[in-house]
Amino acid sequence: MHCPFCGYEDTQVKDSRACEDGTAIRRRRVCSGCQLRFTTIERIQLRELSVLKADGRRAPFDRDK
């Protein structure tokens, strides 16, 4: 995670908790470079699986096949 203030790449998570609806995680982070704190919210991104066929087409994944 990049610091939004100085761009430093190394940040540490200080506190994690689930949001009210339970679909996201709120994290308090501190930058190792400038020592400033910031909050991130992480959400699950659901995607349907697809299969890339030999001829280049994409088809939805079917577990039964």
CHARMM-style PDB file with segment names, atoms N, HN, CA, C and O in Angstrom:
ATOM      1  N   MET     1       0.849  -1.166   0.000  1.00  0.00      PROA
ATOM      2  CA  MET     1       0.000   0.000   0.000  1.00  0.00      PROA
ATOM      3  C   MET     1       0.898   1.234   0.000  1.00  0.00      PROA
ATOM      4  O   MET     1       1.786   1.355   0.844  1.00  0.00      PROA
ATOM      5  N   HSD     2       0.675   2.140  -0.934  1.00  0.00      PROA
ATOM      6  HN  HSD     2      -0.046   2.041  -1.620  1.00  0.00      PROA
ATOM      7  CA  HSD     2       1.435   3.384  -1.013  1.00  0.00      PROA
ATOM      8  C   HSD     2       0.821   4.437  -0.096  1.00  0.00      PROA
ATOM      9  O   HSD     2      -0.400   4.535   0.021  1.00  0.00      PROA
ATOM     10  N   CYS     3       1.667   5.209   0.541  1.00  0.00      PROA
ATOM     11  HN  CYS     3       2.659   5.129   0.446  1.00  0.00      PROA
ATOM     12  CA  CYS     3       1.205   6.308   1.387  1.00  0.00      PROA
ATOM     13  C   CYS     3       0.625   7.404   0.488  1.00  0.00      PROA
ATOM     14  O   CYS     3       1.277   7.804  -0.477  1.00  0.00      PROA
ATOM     15  N   PRO     4      -0.585   7.901   0.778  1.00  0.00      PROA
ATOM     16  CA  PRO     4      -1.176   8.957  -0.054  1.00  0.00      PROA
ATOM     17  C   PRO     4      -0.496  10.316   0.132  1.00  0.00      PROA
ATOM     18  O   PRO     4      -0.704  11.223  -0.673  1.00  0.00      PROA
ATOM     19  N   PHE     5       0.306  10.462   1.176  1.00  0.00      PROA
ATOM     20  HN  PHE     5       0.475   9.725   1.830  1.00  0.00      PROA
ATOM     21  CA  PHE     5       0.962  11.739   1.464  1.00  0.00      PROA
ATOM     22  C   PHE     5       2.336  11.853   0.824  1.00  0.00      PROA
ATOM     23  O   PHE     5       2.637  12.845   0.160  1.00  0.00      PROA
ATOM     24  N   CYS     6       3.188  10.811   1.027  1.00  0.00      PROA
ATOM     25  HN  CYS     6       2.943  10.005   1.566  1.00  0.00      PROA
ATOM     26  CA  CYS     6       4.565  10.896   0.522  1.00  0.00      PROA
ATOM     27  C   CYS     6       4.873   9.863  -0.559  1.00  0.00      PROA
ATOM     28  O   CYS     6       5.920   9.948  -1.200  1.00  0.00      PROA
ATOM     29  N   GLY     7       3.973   8.873  -0.781  1.00  0.00      PROA
ATOM     30  HN  GLY     7       3.122   8.803  -0.259  1.00  0.00      PROA
ATOM     31  CA  GLY     7       4.193   7.865  -1.815  1.00  0.00      PROA
ATOM     32  C   GLY     7       5.074   6.706  -1.389  1.00  0.00      PROA
ATOM     33  O   GLY     7       5.360   5.822  -2.197  1.00  0.00      PROA
ATOM     34  N   TYR     8       5.509   6.691  -0.136  1.00  0.00      PROA
ATOM     35  HN  TYR     8       5.277   7.409   0.520  1.00  0.00      PROA
ATOM     36  CA  TYR     8       6.353   5.612   0.363  1.00  0.00      PROA
ATOM     37  C   TYR     8       5.597   4.287   0.282  1.00  0.00      PROA
ATOM     38  O   TYR     8       4.390   4.252   0.521  1.00  0.00      PROA
ATOM     39  N   GLU     9       6.290   3.201  -0.052  1.00  0.00      PROA
ATOM     40  HN  GLU     9       7.270   3.230  -0.247  1.00  0.00      PROA
ATOM     41  CA  GLU     9       5.626   1.927  -0.304  1.00  0.00      PROA
ATOM     42  C   GLU     9       5.352   1.099   0.943  1.00  0.00      PROA
ATOM     43  O   GLU     9       4.496   0.215   0.904  1.00  0.00      PROA
ATOM     44  N   ASP    10       6.044   1.349   2.044  1.00  0.00      PROA
ATOM     45  HN  ASP    10       6.740   2.066   2.076  1.00  0.00      PROA
ATOM     46  CA  ASP    10       5.917   0.506   3.229  1.00  0.00      PROA
ATOM     47  C   ASP    10       4.996   1.153   4.255  1.00  0.00      PROA
ATOM     48  O   ASP    10       5.339   2.180   4.841  1.00  0.00      PROA
ATOM     49  N   THR    11       3.821   0.551   4.476  1.00  0.00      PROA
ATOM     50  HN  THR    11       3.543  -0.284   4.000  1.00  0.00      PROA
ATOM     51  CA  THR    11       2.901   1.016   5.501  1.00  0.00      PROA
ATOM     52  C   THR    11       2.548  -0.143   6.413  1.00  0.00      PROA
ATOM     53  O   THR    11       2.589  -1.301   5.997  1.00  0.00      PROA
ATOM     54  N   GLN    12       2.201   0.163   7.653  1.00  0.00      PROA
ATOM     55  HN  GLN    12       2.167   1.103   7.991  1.00  0.00      PROA
ATOM     56  CA  GLN    12       1.845  -0.858   8.623  1.00  0.00      PROA
ATOM     57  C   GLN    12       0.395  -0.685   9.038  1.00  0.00      PROA
ATOM     58  O   GLN    12      -0.088   0.436   9.196  1.00  0.00      PROA
ATOM     59  N   VAL    13      -0.297  -1.814   9.213  1.00  0.00      PROA
ATOM     60  HN  VAL    13       0.096  -2.724   9.085  1.00  0.00      PROA
ATOM     61  CA  VAL    13      -1.681  -1.796   9.674  1.00  0.00      PROA
ATOM     62  C   VAL    13      -1.660  -1.700  11.198  1.00  0.00      PROA
ATOM     63  O   VAL    13      -1.036  -2.523  11.867  1.00  0.00      PROA
ATOM     64  N   LYS    14      -2.341  -0.695  11.741  1.00  0.00      PROA
ATOM     65  HN  LYS    14      -2.848  -0.026  11.197  1.00  0.00      PROA
ATOM     66  CA  LYS    14      -2.410  -0.511  13.192  1.00  0.00      PROA
ATOM     67  C   LYS    14      -3.714  -1.032  13.772  1.00  0.00      PROA
ATOM     68  O   LYS    14      -3.737  -1.478  14.920  1.00  0.00      PROA
ATOM     69  N   ASP    15      -4.814  -0.988  13.000  1.00  0.00      PROA
ATOM     70  HN  ASP    15      -4.795  -0.626  12.068  1.00  0.00      PROA
ATOM     71  CA  ASP    15      -6.110  -1.419  13.508  1.00  0.00      PROA
ATOM     72  C   ASP    15      -6.959  -1.885  12.334  1.00  0.00      PROA
ATOM     73  O   ASP    15      -6.979  -1.239  11.285  1.00  0.00      PROA
ATOM     74  N   SER    16      -7.664  -3.008  12.505  1.00  0.00      PROA
ATOM     75  HN  SER    16      -7.648  -3.532  13.356  1.00  0.00      PROA
ATOM     76  CA  SER    16      -8.587  -3.518  11.481  1.00  0.00      PROA
ATOM     77  C   SER    16      -9.917  -3.815  12.135  1.00  0.00      PROA
ATOM     78  O   SER    16      -9.979  -4.356  13.239  1.00  0.00      PROA
ATOM     79  N   ARG    17     -10.991  -3.451  11.434  1.00  0.00      PROA
ATOM     80  HN  ARG    17     -10.941  -3.012  10.537  1.00  0.00      PROA
ATOM     81  CA  ARG    17     -12.324  -3.806  11.924  1.00  0.00      PROA
ATOM     82  C   ARG    17     -13.285  -3.876  10.750  1.00  0.00      PROA
ATOM     83  O   ARG    17     -13.114  -3.199   9.736  1.00  0.00      PROA
ATOM     84  N   ALA    18     -14.304  -4.716  10.916  1.00  0.00      PROA
ATOM     85  HN  ALA    18     -14.444  -5.266  11.740  1.00  0.00      PROA
ATOM     86  CA  ALA    18     -15.317  -4.862   9.876  1.00  0.00      PROA
ATOM     87  C   ALA    18     -16.241  -3.654   9.899  1.00  0.00      PROA
ATOM     88  O   ALA    18     -16.523  -3.098  10.960  1.00  0.00      PROA
ATOM     89  N   CYS    19     -16.708  -3.253   8.727  1.00  0.00      PROA
ATOM     90  HN  CYS    19     -16.479  -3.705   7.865  1.00  0.00      PROA
ATOM     91  CA  CYS    19     -17.676  -2.166   8.636  1.00  0.00      PROA
ATOM     92  C   CYS    19     -19.035  -2.663   9.116  1.00  0.00      PROA
ATOM     93  O   CYS    19     -19.225  -3.856   9.354  1.00  0.00      PROA
ATOM     94  N   GLU    20     -19.970  -1.740   9.254  1.00  0.00      PROA
ATOM     95  HN  GLU    20     -19.816  -0.771   9.061  1.00  0.00      PROA
ATOM     96  CA  GLU    20     -21.281  -2.058   9.816  1.00  0.00      PROA
ATOM     97  C   GLU    20     -22.006  -3.186   9.074  1.00  0.00      PROA
ATOM     98  O   GLU    20     -22.583  -4.076   9.698  1.00  0.00      PROA
ATOM     99  N   ASP    21     -21.970  -3.141   7.745  1.00  0.00      PROA
ATOM    100  HN  ASP    21     -21.500  -2.418   7.238  1.00  0.00      PROA
ATOM    101  CA  ASP    21     -22.708  -4.134   6.964  1.00  0.00      PROA
ATOM    102  C   ASP    21     -21.932  -5.432   6.753  1.00  0.00      PROA
ATOM    103  O   ASP    21     -22.491  -6.396   6.231  1.00  0.00      PROA
ATOM    104  N   GLY    22     -20.676  -5.481   7.140  1.00  0.00      PROA
ATOM    105  HN  GLY    22     -20.221  -4.698   7.565  1.00  0.00      PROA
ATOM    106  CA  GLY    22     -19.882  -6.698   7.047  1.00  0.00      PROA
ATOM    107  C   GLY    22     -19.328  -7.006   5.670  1.00  0.00      PROA
ATOM    108  O   GLY    22     -18.757  -8.078   5.469  1.00  0.00      PROA
ATOM    109  N   THR    23     -19.479  -6.102   4.717  1.00  0.00      PROA
ATOM    110  HN  THR    23     -19.943  -5.231   4.880  1.00  0.00      PROA
ATOM    111  CA  THR    23     -18.985  -6.352   3.356  1.00  0.00      PROA
ATOM    112  C   THR    23     -17.632  -5.708   3.090  1.00  0.00      PROA
ATOM    113  O   THR    23     -17.082  -5.861   2.000  1.00  0.00      PROA
ATOM    114  N   ALA    24     -17.089  -4.991   4.067  1.00  0.00      PROA
ATOM    115  HN  ALA    24     -17.536  -4.867   4.953  1.00  0.00      PROA
ATOM    116  CA  ALA    24     -15.815  -4.309   3.877  1.00  0.00      PROA
ATOM    117  C   ALA    24     -15.019  -4.339   5.173  1.00  0.00      PROA
ATOM    118  O   ALA    24     -15.573  -4.558   6.250  1.00  0.00      PROA
ATOM    119  N   ILE    25     -13.711  -4.116   5.058  1.00  0.00      PROA
ATOM    120  HN  ILE    25     -13.260  -3.938   4.183  1.00  0.00      PROA
ATOM    121  CA  ILE    25     -12.827  -4.033   6.214  1.00  0.00      PROA
ATOM    122  C   ILE    25     -12.193  -2.649   6.226  1.00  0.00      PROA
ATOM    123  O   ILE    25     -11.644  -2.195   5.222  1.00  0.00      PROA
ATOM    124  N   ARG    26     -12.274  -1.991   7.365  1.00  0.00      PROA
ATOM    125  HN  ARG    26     -12.720  -2.360   8.181  1.00  0.00      PROA
ATOM    126  CA  ARG    26     -11.691  -0.665   7.539  1.00  0.00      PROA
ATOM    127  C   ARG    26     -10.349  -0.842   8.255  1.00  0.00      PROA
ATOM    128  O   ARG    26     -10.292  -1.449   9.325  1.00  0.00      PROA
ATOM    129  N   ARG    27      -9.270  -0.315   7.667  1.00  0.00      PROA
ATOM    130  HN  ARG    27      -9.316   0.178   6.798  1.00  0.00      PROA
ATOM    131  CA  ARG    27      -7.942  -0.468   8.257  1.00  0.00      PROA
ATOM    132  C   ARG    27      -7.319   0.908   8.507  1.00  0.00      PROA
ATOM    133  O   ARG    27      -7.340   1.776   7.634  1.00  0.00      PROA
ATOM    134  N   ARG    28      -6.768   1.095   9.702  1.00  0.00      PROA
ATOM    135  HN  ARG    28      -6.751   0.390  10.411  1.00  0.00      PROA
ATOM    136  CA  ARG    28      -5.980   2.282  10.008  1.00  0.00      PROA
ATOM    137  C   ARG    28      -4.533   1.912   9.752  1.00  0.00      PROA
ATOM    138  O   ARG    28      -4.047   0.901  10.259  1.00  0.00      PROA
ATOM    139  N   ARG    29      -3.847   2.721   8.972  1.00  0.00      PROA
ATOM    140  HN  ARG    29      -4.242   3.542   8.560  1.00  0.00      PROA
ATOM    141  CA  ARG    29      -2.466   2.443   8.606  1.00  0.00      PROA
ATOM    142  C   ARG    29      -1.577   3.613   8.980  1.00  0.00      PROA
ATOM    143  O   ARG    29      -2.036   4.748   9.102  1.00  0.00      PROA
ATOM    144  N   VAL    30      -0.294   3.319   9.162  1.00  0.00      PROA
ATOM    145  HN  VAL    30       0.079   2.397   9.063  1.00  0.00      PROA
ATOM    146  CA  VAL    30       0.694   4.358   9.425  1.00  0.00      PROA
ATOM    147  C   VAL    30       1.850   4.156   8.445  1.00  0.00      PROA
ATOM    148  O   VAL    30       2.302   3.033   8.220  1.00  0.00      PROA
ATOM    149  N   CYS    31       2.315   5.260   7.872  1.00  0.00      PROA
ATOM    150  HN  CYS    31       1.948   6.171   8.055  1.00  0.00      PROA
ATOM    151  CA  CYS    31       3.408   5.222   6.899  1.00  0.00      PROA
ATOM    152  C   CYS    31       4.734   5.100   7.637  1.00  0.00      PROA
ATOM    153  O   CYS    31       4.962   5.796   8.627  1.00  0.00      PROA
ATOM    154  N   SER    32       5.607   4.223   7.161  1.00  0.00      PROA
ATOM    155  HN  SER    32       5.422   3.658   6.357  1.00  0.00      PROA
ATOM    156  CA  SER    32       6.930   4.060   7.766  1.00  0.00      PROA
ATOM    157  C   SER    32       7.870   5.198   7.380  1.00  0.00      PROA
ATOM    158  O   SER    32       8.884   5.417   8.043  1.00  0.00      PROA
ATOM    159  N   GLY    33       7.542   5.918   6.321  1.00  0.00      PROA
ATOM    160  HN  GLY    33       6.719   5.740   5.783  1.00  0.00      PROA
ATOM    161  CA  GLY    33       8.398   7.018   5.874  1.00  0.00      PROA
ATOM    162  C   GLY    33       8.111   8.331   6.582  1.00  0.00      PROA
ATOM    163  O   GLY    33       9.014   8.920   7.175  1.00  0.00      PROA
ATOM    164  N   CYS    34       6.853   8.805   6.530  1.00  0.00      PROA
ATOM    165  HN  CYS    34       6.120   8.326   6.048  1.00  0.00      PROA
ATOM    166  CA  CYS    34       6.504  10.121   7.085  1.00  0.00      PROA
ATOM    167  C   CYS    34       5.751  10.040   8.403  1.00  0.00      PROA
ATOM    168  O   CYS    34       5.479  11.072   9.018  1.00  0.00      PROA
ATOM    169  N   GLN    35       5.402   8.819   8.855  1.00  0.00      PROA
ATOM    170  HN  GLN    35       5.622   7.981   8.356  1.00  0.00      PROA
ATOM    171  CA  GLN    35       4.712   8.573  10.123  1.00  0.00      PROA
ATOM    172  C   GLN    35       3.288   9.121  10.184  1.00  0.00      PROA
ATOM    173  O   GLN    35       2.720   9.200  11.274  1.00  0.00      PROA
ATOM    174  N   LEU    36       2.692   9.502   9.049  1.00  0.00      PROA
ATOM    175  HN  LEU    36       3.153   9.438   8.164  1.00  0.00      PROA
ATOM    176  CA  LEU    36       1.310   9.975   9.031  1.00  0.00      PROA
ATOM    177  C   LEU    36       0.368   8.779   8.963  1.00  0.00      PROA
ATOM    178  O   LEU    36       0.724   7.731   8.425  1.00  0.00      PROA
ATOM    179  N   ARG    37      -0.842   8.940   9.516  1.00  0.00      PROA
ATOM    180  HN  ARG    37      -1.131   9.791   9.953  1.00  0.00      PROA
ATOM    181  CA  ARG    37      -1.846   7.872   9.537  1.00  0.00      PROA
ATOM    182  C   ARG    37      -2.919   8.142   8.500  1.00  0.00      PROA
ATOM    183  O   ARG    37      -3.248   9.292   8.209  1.00  0.00      PROA
ATOM    184  N   PHE    38      -3.459   7.069   7.949  1.00  0.00      PROA
ATOM    185  HN  PHE    38      -3.192   6.135   8.186  1.00  0.00      PROA
ATOM    186  CA  PHE    38      -4.556   7.180   6.994  1.00  0.00      PROA
ATOM    187  C   PHE    38      -5.410   5.921   7.074  1.00  0.00      PROA
ATOM    188  O   PHE    38      -4.985   4.903   7.622  1.00  0.00      PROA
ATOM    189  N   THR    39      -6.610   5.999   6.526  1.00  0.00      PROA
ATOM    190  HN  THR    39      -6.955   6.826   6.082  1.00  0.00      PROA
ATOM    191  CA  THR    39      -7.573   4.906   6.582  1.00  0.00      PROA
ATOM    192  C   THR    39      -7.809   4.352   5.191  1.00  0.00      PROA
ATOM    193  O   THR    39      -7.918   5.109   4.227  1.00  0.00      PROA
ATOM    194  N   THR    40      -7.887   3.028   5.083  1.00  0.00      PROA
ATOM    195  HN  THR    40      -7.798   2.413   5.867  1.00  0.00      PROA
ATOM    196  CA  THR    40      -8.267   2.383   3.831  1.00  0.00      PROA
ATOM    197  C   THR    40      -9.497   1.529   4.094  1.00  0.00      PROA
ATOM    198  O   THR    40      -9.684   1.010   5.194  1.00  0.00      PROA
ATOM    199  N   ILE    41     -10.326   1.391   3.081  1.00  0.00      PROA
ATOM    200  HN  ILE    41     -10.175   1.812   2.187  1.00  0.00      PROA
ATOM    201  CA  ILE    41     -11.492   0.517   3.155  1.00  0.00      PROA
ATOM    202  C   ILE    41     -11.353  -0.510   2.040  1.00  0.00      PROA
ATOM    203  O   ILE    41     -11.261  -0.156   0.864  1.00  0.00      PROA
ATOM    204  N   GLU    42     -11.337  -1.778   2.415  1.00  0.00      PROA
ATOM    205  HN  GLU    42     -11.412  -2.066   3.370  1.00  0.00      PROA
ATOM    206  CA  GLU    42     -11.145  -2.863   1.453  1.00  0.00      PROA
ATOM    207  C   GLU    42     -12.452  -3.608   1.272  1.00  0.00      PROA
ATOM    208  O   GLU    42     -13.075  -4.039   2.242  1.00  0.00      PROA
ATOM    209  N   ARG    43     -12.865  -3.757   0.016  1.00  0.00      PROA
ATOM    210  HN  ARG    43     -12.359  -3.407  -0.773  1.00  0.00      PROA
ATOM    211  CA  ARG    43     -14.101  -4.466  -0.313  1.00  0.00      PROA
ATOM    212  C   ARG    43     -13.777  -5.664  -1.204  1.00  0.00      PROA
ATOM    213  O   ARG    43     -12.806  -5.646  -1.960  1.00  0.00      PROA
ATOM    214  N   ILE    44     -14.594  -6.688  -1.103  1.00  0.00      PROA
ATOM    215  HN  ILE    44     -15.382  -6.702  -0.489  1.00  0.00      PROA
ATOM    216  CA  ILE    44     -14.446  -7.864  -1.957  1.00  0.00      PROA
ATOM    217  C   ILE    44     -15.013  -7.537  -3.325  1.00  0.00      PROA
ATOM    218  O   ILE    44     -16.098  -6.969  -3.447  1.00  0.00      PROA
ATOM    219  N   GLN    45     -14.267  -7.901  -4.342  1.00  0.00      PROA
ATOM    220  HN  GLN    45     -13.386  -8.362  -4.243  1.00  0.00      PROA
ATOM    221  CA  GLN    45     -14.708  -7.678  -5.709  1.00  0.00      PROA
ATOM    222  C   GLN    45     -15.010  -9.036  -6.329  1.00  0.00      PROA
ATOM    223  O   GLN    45     -14.098  -9.821  -6.585  1.00  0.00      PROA
ATOM    224  N   LEU    46     -16.279  -9.312  -6.569  1.00  0.00      PROA
ATOM    225  HN  LEU    46     -17.021  -8.674  -6.361  1.00  0.00      PROA
ATOM    226  CA  LEU    46     -16.678 -10.601  -7.125  1.00  0.00      PROA
ATOM    227  C   LEU    46     -16.659 -10.548  -8.648  1.00  0.00      PROA
ATOM    228  O   LEU    46     -17.187  -9.619  -9.260  1.00  0.00      PROA
ATOM    229  N   ARG    47     -16.053 -11.544  -9.235  1.00  0.00      PROA
ATOM    230  HN  ARG    47     -15.624 -12.299  -8.738  1.00  0.00      PROA
ATOM    231  CA  ARG    47     -16.006 -11.659 -10.693  1.00  0.00      PROA
ATOM    232  C   ARG    47     -16.398 -13.071 -11.075  1.00  0.00      PROA
ATOM    233  O   ARG    47     -16.104 -14.029 -10.361  1.00  0.00      PROA
ATOM    234  N   GLU    48     -17.056 -13.186 -12.196  1.00  0.00      PROA
ATOM    235  HN  GLU    48     -17.295 -12.408 -12.777  1.00  0.00      PROA
ATOM    236  CA  GLU    48     -17.376 -14.520 -12.692  1.00  0.00      PROA
ATOM    237  C   GLU    48     -16.152 -15.103 -13.380  1.00  0.00      PROA
ATOM    238  O   GLU    48     -15.441 -14.403 -14.101  1.00  0.00      PROA
ATOM    239  N   LEU    49     -15.911 -16.376 -13.155  1.00  0.00      PROA
ATOM    240  HN  LEU    49     -16.488 -16.945 -12.569  1.00  0.00      PROA
ATOM    241  CA  LEU    49     -14.789 -17.046 -13.796  1.00  0.00      PROA
ATOM    242  C   LEU    49     -15.112 -17.298 -15.258  1.00  0.00      PROA
ATOM    243  O   LEU    49     -16.247 -17.620 -15.612  1.00  0.00      PROA
ATOM    244  N   SER    50     -14.100 -17.147 -16.101  1.00  0.00      PROA
ATOM    245  HN  SER    50     -13.178 -16.885 -15.813  1.00  0.00      PROA
ATOM    246  CA  SER    50     -14.283 -17.442 -17.516  1.00  0.00      PROA
ATOM    247  C   SER    50     -13.099 -18.269 -18.007  1.00  0.00      PROA
ATOM    248  O   SER    50     -12.018 -18.264 -17.418  1.00  0.00      PROA
ATOM    249  N   VAL    51     -13.339 -18.971 -19.092  1.00  0.00      PROA
ATOM    250  HN  VAL    51     -14.217 -18.976 -19.571  1.00  0.00      PROA
ATOM    251  CA  VAL    51     -12.336 -19.850 -19.692  1.00  0.00      PROA
ATOM    252  C   VAL    51     -11.946 -19.261 -21.037  1.00  0.00      PROA
ATOM    253  O   VAL    51     -12.809 -18.883 -21.828  1.00  0.00      PROA
ATOM    254  N   LEU    52     -10.641 -19.183 -21.298  1.00  0.00      PROA
ATOM    255  HN  LEU    52      -9.940 -19.491 -20.655  1.00  0.00      PROA
ATOM    256  CA  LEU    52     -10.147 -18.709 -22.582  1.00  0.00      PROA
ATOM    257  C   LEU    52      -9.971 -19.923 -23.499  1.00  0.00      PROA
ATOM    258  O   LEU    52      -9.137 -20.792 -23.245  1.00  0.00      PROA
ATOM    259  N   LYS    53     -10.756 -19.966 -24.548  1.00  0.00      PROA
ATOM    260  HN  LYS    53     -11.434 -19.261 -24.755  1.00  0.00      PROA
ATOM    261  CA  LYS    53     -10.731 -21.100 -25.475  1.00  0.00      PROA
ATOM    262  C   LYS    53      -9.525 -20.998 -26.412  1.00  0.00      PROA
ATOM    263  O   LYS    53      -8.905 -19.940 -26.525  1.00  0.00      PROA
ATOM    264  N   ALA    54      -9.201 -22.098 -27.076  1.00  0.00      PROA
ATOM    265  HN  ALA    54      -9.704 -22.957 -26.984  1.00  0.00      PROA
ATOM    266  CA  ALA    54      -8.044 -22.149 -27.980  1.00  0.00      PROA
ATOM    267  C   ALA    54      -8.196 -21.181 -29.151  1.00  0.00      PROA
ATOM    268  O   ALA    54      -7.198 -20.678 -29.668  1.00  0.00      PROA
ATOM    269  N   ASP    55      -9.434 -20.914 -29.577  1.00  0.00      PROA
ATOM    270  HN  ASP    55     -10.244 -21.323 -29.158  1.00  0.00      PROA
ATOM    271  CA  ASP    55      -9.642 -20.001 -30.705  1.00  0.00      PROA
ATOM    272  C   ASP    55      -9.732 -18.535 -30.258  1.00  0.00      PROA
ATOM    273  O   ASP    55      -9.999 -17.658 -31.080  1.00  0.00      PROA
ATOM    274  N   GLY    56      -9.510 -18.259 -28.951  1.00  0.00      PROA
ATOM    275  HN  GLY    56      -9.293 -18.972 -28.284  1.00  0.00      PROA
ATOM    276  CA  GLY    56      -9.498 -16.885 -28.461  1.00  0.00      PROA
ATOM    277  C   GLY    56     -10.792 -16.415 -27.821  1.00  0.00      PROA
ATOM    278  O   GLY    56     -10.837 -15.332 -27.236  1.00  0.00      PROA
ATOM    279  N   ARG    57     -11.854 -17.222 -27.926  1.00  0.00      PROA
ATOM    280  HN  ARG    57     -11.817 -18.101 -28.401  1.00  0.00      PROA
ATOM    281  CA  ARG    57     -13.129 -16.836 -27.311  1.00  0.00      PROA
ATOM    282  C   ARG    57     -13.064 -17.027 -25.799  1.00  0.00      PROA
ATOM    283  O   ARG    57     -12.285 -17.830 -25.286  1.00  0.00      PROA
ATOM    284  N   ARG    58     -13.903 -16.269 -25.106  1.00  0.00      PROA
ATOM    285  HN  ARG    58     -14.536 -15.617 -25.523  1.00  0.00      PROA
ATOM    286  CA  ARG    58     -14.074 -16.468 -23.665  1.00  0.00      PROA
ATOM    287  C   ARG    58     -15.457 -17.044 -23.422  1.00  0.00      PROA
ATOM    288  O   ARG    58     -16.446 -16.581 -23.990  1.00  0.00      PROA
ATOM    289  N   ALA    59     -15.514 -18.061 -22.570  1.00  0.00      PROA
ATOM    290  HN  ALA    59     -14.711 -18.437 -22.108  1.00  0.00      PROA
ATOM    291  CA  ALA    59     -16.784 -18.708 -22.237  1.00  0.00      PROA
ATOM    292  C   ALA    59     -16.909 -18.760 -20.711  1.00  0.00      PROA
ATOM    293  O   ALA    59     -15.902 -18.899 -20.017  1.00  0.00      PROA
ATOM    294  N   PRO    60     -18.122 -18.652 -20.186  1.00  0.00      PROA
ATOM    295  CA  PRO    60     -18.304 -18.762 -18.735  1.00  0.00      PROA
ATOM    296  C   PRO    60     -17.836 -20.130 -18.227  1.00  0.00      PROA
ATOM    297  O   PRO    60     -18.038 -21.145 -18.893  1.00  0.00      PROA
ATOM    298  N   PHE    61     -17.224 -20.151 -17.068  1.00  0.00      PROA
ATOM    299  HN  PHE    61     -17.060 -19.327 -16.527  1.00  0.00      PROA
ATOM    300  CA  PHE    61     -16.746 -21.390 -16.460  1.00  0.00      PROA
ATOM    301  C   PHE    61     -17.937 -22.247 -16.033  1.00  0.00      PROA
ATOM    302  O   PHE    61     -18.871 -21.754 -15.401  1.00  0.00      PROA
ATOM    303  N   ASP    62     -17.894 -23.537 -16.385  1.00  0.00      PROA
ATOM    304  HN  ASP    62     -17.135 -23.938 -16.898  1.00  0.00      PROA
ATOM    305  CA  ASP    62     -18.947 -24.485 -15.994  1.00  0.00      PROA
ATOM    306  C   ASP    62     -18.266 -25.637 -15.257  1.00  0.00      PROA
ATOM    307  O   ASP    62     -17.531 -26.419 -15.860  1.00  0.00      PROA
ATOM    308  N   ARG    63     -18.514 -25.737 -13.956  1.00  0.00      PROA
ATOM    309  HN  ARG    63     -19.111 -25.102 -13.466  1.00  0.00      PROA
ATOM    310  CA  ARG    63     -17.866 -26.747 -13.128  1.00  0.00      PROA
ATOM    311  C   ARG    63     -18.253 -28.166 -13.556  1.00  0.00      PROA
ATOM    312  O   ARG    63     -17.478 -29.101 -13.351  1.00  0.00      PROA
ATOM    313  N   ASP    64     -19.422 -28.337 -14.139  1.00  0.00      PROA
ATOM    314  HN  ASP    64     -20.052 -27.578 -14.305  1.00  0.00      PROA
ATOM    315  CA  ASP    64     -19.909 -29.659 -14.545  1.00  0.00      PROA
ATOM    316  C   ASP    64     -19.153 -30.219 -15.744  1.00  0.00      PROA
ATOM    317  O   ASP    64     -19.165 -31.432 -15.952  1.00  0.00      PROA
ATOM    318  N   LYS    65     -18.505 -29.390 -16.528  1.00  0.00      PROA
ATOM    319  HN  LYS    65     -18.495 -28.404 -16.359  1.00  0.00      PROA
ATOM    320  CA  LYS    65     -17.823 -29.887 -17.739  1.00  0.00      PROA
ATOM    321  C   LYS    65     -16.596 -30.682 -17.412  1.00  0.00      PROA
ATOM    322  OT1 LYS    65     -15.915 -31.166 -18.315  1.00  0.00      PROA
TER     323      LYS     65
END
